[in-house]
Amino acid sequence: MGLVVLLLVLALLFGGVGLFVEGLKWALIIALVLIVASLFTGSTWRGRRSAL
């Protein structure tokens, strides 16, 4: 019985870590897409100034 509980806890632990890593991967992909999109749309990095 103890072995079953240990295997269940390990499965939940590794599953949670895998889900966390997968979420971080998608967050990184989305962040990179947003950075590239902001570079192409000409945000503040290009130094665009408004006419006075």
CORLIN-V117736 format. One record per pair of residues at least 6 apart in sequence whose C-alpha atoms are under 7 Angstrom apart, sorted by the first residue. I is the first residue (numbers start at 0). J is the second residue. D is the distance in whole Angstrom. If there is no record, write none. Layout:
BEGIN
<<I:J:D> <I:J:D>>
END
This chain:
BEGIN
none
END
